Amino acid sequence: MSSRQRSGTSRTGTGQPELLVVGAGPAGLTAALAASSLGIDVTIIEAESEDRDRPGSRALFVHQETLGRLDRMSPGLGGKIGGFGILWRARRTLYHNREIFSREYPAPPTDGLPPYASLRQTDTERFLLDACHAAGVRFRWDAPVEGVRTSPDGVTVRATDGREWTASYVIAGDGGRSAVRKSLGIALGGPQSTDYRIAVDLADPDSAVGERINHYRHPGVAMRNLFIVPYAGGRQVDLQCRNPEDANLLSTPEAVRRWLPKVVDAGYLDRILWIARYPCLQLVADSFVDQYRRVLLVGEAAHLFAPLGARGMNSAIADADVAASAVGLALRATNPDRARDTIDKFADARKQAAEHNRASAGAAMAHVRAGTMVDRARQSIAATLAPHIPRFGAWLDEAPYGPRGQIRQKAGTY
């Protein structure tokens, strides 16, 4: 930790941080950690308390690329998260409860970062929070943000209780209902969807030897699709619903207890930890920056994707990393035009990444929904042929995660 971080003063000696980060979720914590690793004086402003309860598994899957990003900004962090999370021992896909694809994995390597890690988002946040404390990041808890004022020279963040903080830049990672984005008048746009899903978390001490299972048209839930995904300490059952009304009916505790034993062992009825109902939104902000290039939007403040392909949190962490680097370059810029150009490059790159992820998640959602007779026929034919031509089973296994095409390197994979 630098002497400047220990003393809590900025480079200018004003006592104001160079960077304010709004939100202490994965995006905000990553932005602060990345900024601190670059020597930027940073404070996080969070609406909730430090001892807040964050129920549910939420985002489960951390890609290797993401683990590598975190390891670079805080050496050892990616390894800690990867070591805590689990790797699936197998993955299977079934159609009408008949197996059409399976793959088992050998024991994972003991050196280097794992190919991914499956763990609760709350556990990922715990590791990020510890790393931020170790790096000397300051926190302002219990500070719901009401809005921001921007100018060519900086930003002022205003809390609902009247407190204000001023900095050169703000990175807003305050989620899908972002007060910062709304204060700036930046809209989220994209195709509307009636798709809803239900997530049910189950405690499972044997999750480390679990399988990821895709079910197409499971007869136990009236031919709906569902996924079963193990994570460290549990597993999540994710049920696709036909519309919002369907989700409302199936997400009550009583309804879950009726349909859950039809898709997993009845013993899990005593292990239900969390039930959530959520829409599959496909939205991207019209702009990732304010007019003065002093506020940068990251994570769900900037985009919302359907939860297929694990693009949400992984993309948020990439946003935050790129945003922190852009702020670092802008702070060192020798003239305002150069600083603005640096922030614009962040916005262009991450909007491109968001649009790529939205398209990929949308393609995955359309495949799972199979809303036309042609789509349903393709799935049925592939399932029939899968025992004889394995690539059809592999297609049904992989398609729910969307296209894997790469985008330009400057935007990152996620």
SULHU-V632160 format. One record per backbone hydrogen bond with DSSP energy under -1.0 kcal/mol. NH is the residue of the N-H (numbers start at 1). CO is the residue of the C=O. If there is no record, write none. Layout:
BEGIN
NH,CO  NH,CO
END
This chain:
BEGIN
6,2  7,3  8,4  9,4  13,10  19,41  20,169  21,43  22,171  23,45  29,25  30,26  31,27  32,28  33,29  34,30  35,31  36,32  37,33  38,35  39,36  40,35  43,19  44,138  45,21  46,140  52,49  62,117  64,115  67,63  68,64  69,65  70,66  71,67  72,68  73,69  74,70  77,74  80,76  81,77  82,78  83,79  84,80  85,81  86,118  89,210  91,103  92,212  93,101  94,214  95,98  96,216  98,95  100,93  101,93  103,91  105,89  117,62  118,86  119,60  121,57  124,120  125,121  126,122  127,123  128,124  129,125  130,126  131,127  132,128  133,129  134,130  135,131  136,133  137,132  138,42  140,44  142,48  143,46  146,158  147,158  149,156  151,154  155,167  156,149  157,165  158,147  159,163  160,144  162,159  165,157  167,155  169,18  170,294  171,20  172,296  173,22  178,175  182,178  183,179  184,180  185,182  186,181  189,284  197,278  198,239  199,276  200,237  201,274  202,235  203,271  204,233  207,204  209,206  210,207  212,90  213,228  214,92  215,226  216,94  218,224  221,218  222,219  223,218  224,221  226,215  227,238  228,213  229,236  231,234  232,118  234,231  235,202  236,229  237,200  238,227  239,198  240,225  241,196  247,243  248,244  249,245  250,246  251,247  256,252  257,253  259,255  260,256  262,259  263,260  264,260  268,265  269,266  270,267  271,268  273,201  276,199  278,197  280,195  281,279  283,304  284,189  285,302  286,187  290,295  293,290  296,170  297,288  298,172  301,298  302,299  303,299  304,283  308,306  315,311  316,312  317,313  318,314  319,315  320,316  321,317  322,318  323,319  324,320  325,321  326,322  327,323  328,324  329,325  330,326  331,327  332,328  339,335  340,336  341,337  342,338  343,339  344,340  345,341  346,342  347,343  348,344  349,345  350,346  351,347  352,348  353,349  354,350  355,351  356,352  357,353  358,354  359,355  360,356  361,357  362,358  363,359  364,360  365,361  366,362  367,363  368,364  369,365  370,366  376,372  377,373  378,374  379,375  380,376  381,377  382,378  383,379  384,380  385,381  386,382  388,385  389,385  392,389  394,390  395,391  396,392  397,393  398,394  399,395  401,398  402,399  411,408
END
